[in-house]
């Protein structure tokens, strides 16, 4: 573990240094290598790297490190995301498989832990601070690395997917009485979407109260920078004139341009248990079937507090990928996020 947070250092003949926005090609290439290792394919590109690493309040030079082999090849990455939920910062790292076993993963995760501990001075003094990470089920070395550094796993997450059969339309949506489903292309404002999201996700694991203005700037950044986010496929459900739910999708998933992705789905409390979420999903499936997509997928907490896994199974989605969620408590105290 580091006594002081390093800027640039060596692990054998590998150089680790801060990332900058000039490194977008390296960031894209190492992220592509990660996706291929995890899923076998990728759609990640420099535009997505630009979106990710210019998020509001994210300072890339402070929060990301890249590792380079002597020939200049980027062989590893470490990132700490603490620009949204500071009491539960999230880490992500990857070392190319052919460069594992050289101590690089240990060096990067030790830097992430030390970097994340800087949060302690930025949150209430009695707040619990927990570092989050994850590894897919087949990444044995990744799981071992997290475990060896004190992380424990008692939860899991899934990528779920519905595959379309050519010539066989998905199930038609059955809307609750009085529901109108409108997109942002039909005049729904981004402010309406963000307020609905904030209200619905109060019941989800990890929720923490944030100002509307803070949330809005993150959504504005996403909408302005993600070419796969189209207002035509960002919907809000109104029931008898009141906002009841929302479904935000992207036209490509991370593993294939042939798949679409449900990025956010939610129903507000007074409108639950009527079949609205299932109707929104079935509407989405039909839209993307007509657009020629082969599948739609999404990510979900395997122990969702709102029963999301059962919902997705009920509309025909199956588990495609399993991943383990890891936590490391770096300071005990009062839990400020919703953990159920």
C-alpha positions as CSV (number, residue, x, y, z in Angstrom):
1,X,0.0,0.0,0.0
2,X,1.2,3.5,-0.7
3,X,2.2,5.9,2.1
4,X,1.7,8.8,-0.4
5,X,-0.3,8.8,-3.6
6,X,2.2,8.5,-6.5
7,X,2.0,10.4,-9.7
8,X,4.1,8.3,-12.0
9,X,6.0,5.1,-11.0
10,X,7.4,1.8,-12.3
11,X,6.5,-1.8,-11.9
12,X,9.5,-3.5,-13.4
13,X,9.8,-2.2,-16.9
14,X,6.1,-1.0,-16.9
15,X,5.4,2.7,-16.5
16,X,2.3,3.8,-14.7
17,X,1.2,7.5,-15.2
18,X,-1.8,9.7,-15.0
19,X,-4.2,9.6,-18.0
20,X,-5.1,12.7,-19.9
21,X,-7.6,13.4,-22.6
22,X,-4.8,13.1,-25.1
23,X,-4.9,9.4,-24.2
24,X,-8.3,8.8,-25.7
25,X,-6.9,6.2,-28.2
26,X,-5.2,4.4,-25.3
27,X,-8.3,4.6,-23.2
28,X,-10.4,3.2,-26.0
29,X,-8.0,0.4,-26.8
30,X,-7.6,-0.9,-23.2
31,X,-11.4,-0.6,-22.7
32,X,-12.0,-2.6,-25.9
33,X,-9.5,-5.2,-24.7
34,X,-11.5,-5.5,-21.4
35,X,-14.8,-5.9,-23.2
36,X,-13.5,-8.6,-25.5
37,X,-12.0,-10.4,-22.5
38,X,-15.3,-10.2,-20.6
39,X,-17.9,-10.5,-23.4
40,X,-16.0,-11.6,-26.5
41,X,-16.9,-8.4,-28.5
42,X,-17.1,-4.7,-28.1
43,X,-18.6,-1.5,-29.5
44,X,-16.5,0.8,-27.3
45,X,-14.7,3.6,-29.3
46,X,-13.0,6.9,-28.7
47,X,-16.3,8.8,-28.7
48,X,-17.4,6.7,-25.8
49,X,-14.1,7.2,-24.0
50,X,-14.6,11.0,-24.5
51,X,-18.1,10.8,-23.0
52,X,-16.9,8.7,-20.0
53,X,-13.8,10.6,-19.1
54,X,-15.2,14.1,-19.4
55,X,-18.1,13.4,-17.0
56,X,-19.0,16.4,-14.9
57,X,-16.8,16.7,-11.8
58,X,-14.5,13.9,-13.0
59,X,-10.8,15.0,-13.2
60,X,-9.1,12.4,-15.4
61,X,-5.6,13.3,-14.3
62,X,-6.5,12.7,-10.6
63,X,-8.7,9.7,-11.1
64,X,-7.2,7.5,-13.8
65,X,-3.9,5.8,-14.3
66,X,-2.6,4.0,-17.4
67,X,0.2,1.4,-17.5
68,X,2.5,1.2,-20.5
69,X,4.9,-1.5,-21.7
70,X,8.4,-0.5,-22.9
71,X,7.1,-0.5,-26.5
72,X,4.4,2.0,-25.7
73,X,1.5,-0.4,-25.6
74,X,-1.1,0.4,-23.0
75,X,-1.4,-2.8,-20.9
76,X,-3.4,-1.7,-17.9
77,X,-5.8,0.8,-16.5
78,X,-7.1,1.9,-13.1
79,X,-10.0,4.4,-12.5
80,X,-11.7,5.7,-9.4
81,X,-15.2,7.2,-10.0
82,X,-16.1,9.4,-7.0
83,X,-17.7,12.2,-8.9
84,X,-21.3,11.0,-8.2
85,X,-21.5,9.1,-4.9
86,X,-18.6,10.0,-2.8
87,X,-19.4,7.7,0.1
88,X,-19.4,4.7,-2.2
89,X,-16.7,5.4,-4.8
90,X,-16.5,2.9,-7.6
91,X,-13.3,1.4,-9.0
92,X,-12.6,-0.2,-12.3
93,X,-9.3,-1.7,-13.5
94,X,-8.0,-4.1,-16.1
95,X,-4.7,-5.7,-17.0
96,X,-4.3,-7.4,-20.4
97,X,-4.2,-11.2,-19.7
98,X,-0.7,-11.5,-21.3
99,X,0.7,-9.0,-18.8
100,X,-0.8,-10.5,-15.6
101,X,1.4,-12.2,-13.0
102,X,3.9,-9.3,-13.0
103,X,2.5,-7.4,-10.0
104,X,0.8,-4.8,-12.2
105,X,-2.7,-5.6,-10.9
106,X,-1.6,-5.3,-7.3
107,X,0.1,-1.9,-8.1
108,X,-3.1,-0.6,-9.8
109,X,-5.5,-1.7,-7.1
110,X,-3.3,-0.4,-4.3
111,X,-3.4,3.0,-6.1
112,X,-7.2,2.8,-6.4
113,X,-7.6,2.1,-2.7
114,X,-5.3,5.0,-1.7
115,X,-6.9,7.3,-4.2
116,X,-10.4,6.4,-3.0
117,X,-9.5,7.1,0.6
118,X,-9.1,10.8,-0.3
119,X,-12.9,10.8,-0.2
120,X,-12.8,10.6,3.5
121,X,-12.0,14.4,3.8
122,X,-14.9,15.2,1.5
123,X,-17.8,13.5,3.2
124,X,-19.5,13.9,6.6
125,X,-17.2,12.8,9.4
126,X,-19.6,10.1,10.7
127,X,-20.4,8.7,7.2
128,X,-19.5,5.2,6.2
129,X,-17.2,5.0,3.2
130,X,-17.3,1.9,1.1
131,X,-15.2,1.2,-2.0
132,X,-17.0,-0.8,-4.8
133,X,-15.7,-3.1,-7.5
134,X,-16.8,-6.0,-9.6
135,X,-15.6,-9.0,-11.6
136,X,-17.4,-11.2,-14.1
137,X,-17.9,-14.8,-13.1
138,X,-15.2,-16.3,-15.3
139,X,-12.5,-13.8,-14.3
140,X,-10.8,-15.9,-11.6
141,X,-7.7,-13.7,-11.4
142,X,-9.8,-10.5,-11.1
143,X,-11.9,-12.0,-8.3
144,X,-8.7,-13.3,-6.5
145,X,-7.1,-9.8,-6.8
146,X,-10.1,-8.1,-5.2
147,X,-10.2,-10.8,-2.4
148,X,-6.5,-10.6,-1.7
149,X,-6.9,-6.8,-1.1
150,X,-9.7,-7.2,1.5
151,X,-12.8,-6.9,-0.7
152,X,-15.7,-9.2,0.0
153,X,-18.6,-10.2,-2.2
154,X,-22.1,-11.1,-1.0
155,X,-24.1,-9.8,-3.9
156,X,-24.1,-10.3,-7.7
157,X,-25.4,-8.6,-10.8
158,X,-26.6,-9.8,-14.1
159,X,-26.7,-8.7,-17.7
160,X,-30.1,-9.9,-19.0
161,X,-31.2,-10.2,-22.6
162,X,-34.1,-11.0,-24.8
163,X,-33.3,-12.4,-28.2
164,X,-35.6,-11.8,-31.1
165,X,-36.8,-14.6,-33.5
166,X,-37.1,-13.4,-37.1
167,X,-40.7,-13.3,-38.2
168,X,-42.0,-13.5,-34.6
169,X,-43.0,-10.2,-33.0
170,X,-42.3,-9.7,-29.3
171,X,-45.3,-9.7,-27.0
172,X,-47.5,-6.6,-27.5
173,X,-47.6,-4.2,-24.5
174,X,-50.7,-4.2,-22.4
175,X,-51.0,-0.7,-20.9
176,X,-52.7,0.1,-17.7
177,X,-55.8,2.3,-18.1
178,X,-55.1,5.9,-18.9
179,X,-51.4,5.5,-19.9
180,X,-49.8,7.6,-22.6
181,X,-46.3,6.8,-23.6
182,X,-44.4,9.7,-25.0
183,X,-40.8,10.3,-26.1
184,X,-38.5,13.2,-25.7
185,X,-38.9,13.7,-29.5
186,X,-42.6,14.3,-28.8
187,X,-41.9,17.2,-26.4
188,X,-41.1,15.5,-23.1
189,X,-38.4,17.6,-21.4
190,X,-35.1,16.3,-20.0
191,X,-36.1,17.9,-16.7
192,X,-39.2,15.7,-16.6
193,X,-37.1,12.6,-17.2
194,X,-34.6,13.5,-14.5
195,X,-37.2,14.3,-11.9
196,X,-39.0,11.0,-12.6
197,X,-35.7,9.1,-12.4
198,X,-34.8,10.8,-9.1
199,X,-38.2,9.9,-7.6
200,X,-38.4,6.3,-8.8
201,X,-34.8,5.4,-7.8
202,X,-35.2,6.4,-4.2
203,X,-36.2,2.7,-3.6
204,X,-33.1,1.3,-5.4
205,X,-30.0,0.0,-3.7
206,X,-27.2,2.6,-3.6
207,X,-29.6,5.6,-3.9
208,X,-28.4,8.8,-2.2
209,X,-30.1,12.1,-2.2
210,X,-28.5,14.6,-4.7
211,X,-29.6,18.0,-5.9
212,X,-31.7,18.2,-9.0
213,X,-29.2,20.5,-10.6
214,X,-26.3,18.1,-10.0
215,X,-28.3,15.2,-11.6
216,X,-29.4,17.3,-14.5
217,X,-25.9,18.3,-15.5
218,X,-24.9,14.6,-15.6
219,X,-27.9,13.8,-17.9
220,X,-27.2,16.8,-20.1
221,X,-23.6,15.5,-20.5
222,X,-24.8,12.0,-21.4
223,X,-27.4,13.2,-23.9
224,X,-24.9,15.6,-25.6
225,X,-22.1,13.0,-25.9
226,X,-23.6,9.6,-26.4
227,X,-24.4,9.1,-30.1
228,X,-26.5,6.0,-29.2
229,X,-28.8,8.0,-27.0
230,X,-31.7,9.2,-29.2
231,X,-34.6,11.3,-27.9
232,X,-37.0,9.1,-30.0
233,X,-36.1,6.2,-27.7
234,X,-36.3,8.0,-24.4
235,X,-39.8,7.6,-23.1
236,X,-41.9,8.8,-20.2
237,X,-45.2,7.2,-19.3
238,X,-48.1,9.4,-18.1
239,X,-51.1,7.9,-16.4
240,X,-54.2,10.2,-16.3
241,X,-51.8,13.1,-17.0
242,X,-49.3,12.3,-14.2
243,X,-45.7,11.1,-14.7
244,X,-45.8,7.4,-13.9
245,X,-42.6,5.9,-15.2
246,X,-39.8,6.1,-17.8
247,X,-37.7,3.9,-20.1
248,X,-34.4,5.3,-21.4
249,X,-32.7,3.2,-24.1
250,X,-29.6,3.4,-26.3
251,X,-29.6,2.1,-29.9
252,X,-26.5,0.0,-29.3
253,X,-25.4,-2.2,-26.4
254,X,-21.8,-2.5,-25.3
255,X,-21.3,-5.9,-26.8
256,X,-22.9,-5.6,-30.2
257,X,-24.3,-2.9,-32.6
258,X,-27.0,-5.5,-33.4
259,X,-28.4,-5.2,-29.8
260,X,-30.2,-2.3,-28.1
261,X,-29.8,-1.5,-24.4
262,X,-32.3,-0.4,-21.7
263,X,-30.2,2.0,-19.7
264,X,-32.8,3.2,-17.2
265,X,-36.3,1.9,-16.3
266,X,-38.4,3.0,-13.5
267,X,-42.0,3.3,-12.2
268,X,-43.0,5.9,-9.6
269,X,-44.4,4.5,-6.3
270,X,-48.1,5.4,-6.8
271,X,-48.2,3.6,-10.2
272,X,-46.5,0.3,-9.3
273,X,-48.1,-3.2,-9.4
274,X,-50.2,-2.4,-12.5
275,X,-48.0,-3.9,-15.2
276,X,-46.6,-0.6,-16.3
277,X,-42.9,-1.6,-16.3
278,X,-43.7,-4.8,-18.3
279,X,-45.7,-2.7,-20.8
280,X,-42.8,-0.3,-21.2
281,X,-40.4,-3.1,-21.8
282,X,-42.6,-4.9,-24.3
283,X,-43.1,-1.6,-26.2
284,X,-39.3,-1.2,-26.3
285,X,-38.8,-4.7,-27.6
286,X,-41.3,-4.1,-30.4
287,X,-39.7,-0.9,-31.4
288,X,-36.3,-2.4,-31.7
289,X,-37.6,-5.5,-33.4
290,X,-39.0,-3.2,-36.1
291,X,-35.7,-1.5,-36.3
292,X,-34.0,-4.7,-37.1
293,X,-32.1,-5.3,-33.8
294,X,-31.4,-8.9,-32.8
295,X,-31.8,-8.4,-29.1
296,X,-32.2,-6.0,-26.2
297,X,-30.3,-6.3,-23.0
298,X,-29.8,-4.5,-19.6
299,X,-28.0,-4.6,-16.4
300,X,-29.6,-5.4,-13.0
301,X,-28.7,-5.9,-9.4
302,X,-29.2,-9.6,-8.7
303,X,-30.7,-8.8,-5.3
304,X,-32.7,-5.8,-6.5
305,X,-34.8,-4.3,-3.7
306,X,-37.7,-3.8,-6.2
307,X,-37.9,-7.3,-7.6
308,X,-36.4,-6.2,-11.0
309,X,-35.0,-9.7,-11.9
310,X,-38.5,-11.3,-11.6
311,X,-39.9,-8.5,-13.8
312,X,-37.3,-9.1,-16.5
313,X,-37.8,-12.8,-16.4
314,X,-41.6,-12.3,-16.8
315,X,-41.1,-10.5,-20.1
316,X,-38.8,-13.2,-21.5
317,X,-35.4,-12.0,-20.6
318,X,-32.7,-14.4,-19.5
319,X,-29.4,-14.1,-17.7
320,X,-26.5,-13.7,-20.2
321,X,-23.7,-12.7,-17.9
322,X,-23.1,-12.9,-14.1
323,X,-20.8,-10.6,-12.2
324,X,-19.8,-10.4,-8.6
325,X,-20.1,-7.2,-6.7
326,X,-17.3,-6.5,-4.2
327,X,-17.0,-4.0,-1.3
328,X,-14.3,-2.8,0.9
329,X,-15.2,-0.6,3.9
330,X,-12.5,2.0,4.3
331,X,-14.2,3.8,7.1
332,X,-17.1,2.5,9.2
333,X,-20.0,4.8,10.2
334,X,-23.5,5.8,9.2
335,X,-24.6,4.4,5.8
336,X,-26.0,7.3,3.8
337,X,-27.1,5.3,0.8
338,X,-30.2,3.0,0.5
339,X,-29.0,-0.6,1.1
340,X,-32.4,-2.1,1.9
